[in-house]
Amino acid sequence: MKVAELWRYPVKSLGGESLVQATISAAGIEGDRLVHVEDQAGRVITARTHPRLLGSHAALGPDGEPWVDGRPWNAPGVADEVRAAAGPGARLVRNIPGDVFDLSGHTLALRGNFLFNERISFLGGYSLRIGEVASTTQQNLPIFLASTAVSADPAFGKGFFAYRIDAFAHTLTVGLSVAIGEHSSANVEYSHVIGDARGDITYHDNIVRVGFLYRY
């Protein structure tokens, strides 16, 4: 087999760049289709329906991100050209593929229970997570660029995204358990998470868990 030419398209449906060599993985050519065009409703726009998009050309810039005609892909002038070619409301959106909830890292956890009386017990705990964590946000470019994976999270509604990011996460937990009769109990826990992630990102999560346990 003979390869006549190598082309990469850092922005899907824009013109691409000719390569002398490329790194190829199971996901394809490295740096290919990192960004795509969407309309106001979040639907992907391609050059098949909007051929004027091919008038702009993308290449990987010195920062490893797509550049369009010599400018970063998220520069205001590029956005204007995309709207002119694809219609009002069209925009460029960064793709970061991957399984958001495929996490790796290490967690150190301490947890204790205090029996107040025969029916009521309190609990407290602390954990330190070093490695990848997953959370949910709305459209947030700084977080997306610092993340190792991002995907839509319809469980929280339209416009929400789950993301995976490297972080140090500190979690403090307090809880209460109340026995109800001989076979059941009601439980409530509150956790506060403080995370320091790469990209100088700090985030806070508040988690409340309510449960009912019945033992046969």
SVG drawing of the C-alpha trace seen along z (x, -y; Angstrom):
<svg xmlns="http://www.w3.org/2000/svg" viewBox="-41 -39 48 50">
<polyline fill="none" stroke="black" stroke-width="0.4" points="0.0,0.0 1.3,-3.5 0.3,-6.6 0.2,-9.5 -0.7,-12.3 -1.3,-12.9 -3.9,-15.5 -5.2,-16.5 -8.3,-18.5 -8.1,-19.9 -11.5,-21.6 -14.1,-19.3 -15.5,-20.7 -12.9,-23.4 -10.0,-23.1 -7.0,-21.1 -3.3,-20.9 -0.9,-18.7 1.5,-16.6 4.9,-15.0 4.4,-12.6 1.8,-11.9 1.2,-9.9 -1.6,-7.5 -3.5,-5.7 -6.7,-3.7 -8.5,-7.1 -7.0,-8.2 -4.4,-10.9 -3.3,-12.8 -4.7,-16.3 -7.5,-15.5 -11.0,-16.8 -10.4,-18.4 -13.1,-21.1 -16.4,-21.0 -19.1,-23.5 -22.5,-23.6 -25.7,-25.5 -27.8,-27.3 -29.5,-24.0 -26.3,-22.1 -26.5,-20.2 -23.2,-19.5 -22.8,-21.5 -20.7,-20.1 -19.3,-21.4 -21.8,-19.2 -24.6,-21.6 -22.4,-24.7 -19.5,-24.5 -18.4,-28.1 -16.8,-26.6 -14.0,-25.1 -12.9,-28.7 -11.1,-28.7 -8.2,-26.5 -7.2,-24.9 -3.8,-23.7 -2.3,-22.8 -0.7,-25.9 2.4,-26.1 0.3,-25.4 -1.0,-22.1 -4.5,-23.6 -6.2,-24.2 -5.5,-27.5 -7.7,-28.9 -5.9,-31.0 -3.1,-31.8 -5.3,-32.6 -6.4,-30.5 -9.6,-28.7 -11.5,-30.6 -10.4,-34.1 -13.3,-36.5 -12.4,-37.0 -12.6,-33.3 -16.1,-33.1 -17.3,-35.9 -16.1,-34.0 -17.8,-30.8 -21.1,-32.6 -20.7,-34.2 -20.2,-30.8 -22.6,-28.7 -25.3,-31.2 -26.2,-33.2 -25.7,-31.2 -23.0,-28.9 -20.0,-28.4 -16.9,-26.3 -17.0,-23.6 -14.0,-21.7 -14.1,-17.9 -12.3,-16.0 -13.1,-12.3 -12.9,-9.6 -14.8,-7.7 -15.5,-10.3 -16.1,-7.8 -13.1,-5.6 -11.1,-6.9 -7.7,-6.1 -6.0,-7.3 -5.6,-6.7 -7.9,-7.4 -7.1,-7.5 -10.2,-7.5 -10.9,-7.7 -14.3,-7.0 -15.8,-6.7 -19.1,-6.1 -20.3,-7.3 -23.2,-5.5 -25.3,-8.1 -27.8,-5.6 -29.5,-2.4 -31.4,-4.2 -29.1,-7.1 -25.6,-7.0 -23.4,-9.7 -20.7,-9.3 -17.8,-11.4 -15.2,-10.9 -12.4,-12.4 -11.0,-11.3 -8.2,-12.5 -8.4,-11.6 -5.2,-11.9 -5.9,-11.3 -8.8,-11.6 -12.2,-12.8 -15.5,-13.3 -18.0,-16.0 -20.6,-18.0 -20.8,-21.5 -22.4,-23.7 -20.4,-24.9 -17.1,-26.0 -14.1,-26.2 -11.3,-26.5 -12.5,-23.3 -12.9,-21.5 -9.4,-22.4 -8.0,-21.2 -10.0,-17.9 -8.9,-14.6 -12.5,-13.7 -15.8,-15.4 -19.2,-14.2 -22.8,-15.4 -24.6,-14.6 -28.4,-14.6 -29.2,-13.4 -28.7,-17.0 -30.6,-18.5 -29.6,-20.1 -26.4,-22.0 -24.7,-20.0 -21.5,-18.1 -19.6,-15.5 -15.9,-15.9 -12.8,-14.0 -9.9,-16.0 -6.7,-15.4 -7.1,-16.8 -6.5,-16.6 -9.9,-16.3 -10.6,-16.6 -13.9,-15.4 -15.5,-15.9 -18.5,-13.8 -21.0,-13.9 -24.1,-11.8 -26.9,-10.6 -28.6,-7.2 -31.8,-6.7 -33.2,-3.2 -36.9,-2.8 -38.2,0.3 -36.2,3.5 -35.6,4.0 -35.2,0.5 -33.3,-2.7 -33.3,-6.2 -29.9,-7.6 -28.7,-11.0 -25.2,-12.1 -23.7,-15.4 -20.4,-15.7 -18.4,-18.8 -15.7,-18.3 -12.9,-20.8 -10.9,-20.1 -7.7,-21.6 -7.3,-20.6 -4.8,-21.2 -5.2,-24.4 -5.4,-26.4 -9.0,-25.3 -10.6,-25.0 -14.1,-23.6 -16.5,-22.8 -19.2,-20.1 -22.0,-19.6 -23.5,-16.1 -26.5,-15.0 -27.5,-11.3 -30.7,-10.1 -31.5,-6.5 -33.8,-4.0 -32.6,-0.6 -34.8,2.4 -33.4,5.7 -35.3,8.9"/>
</svg>
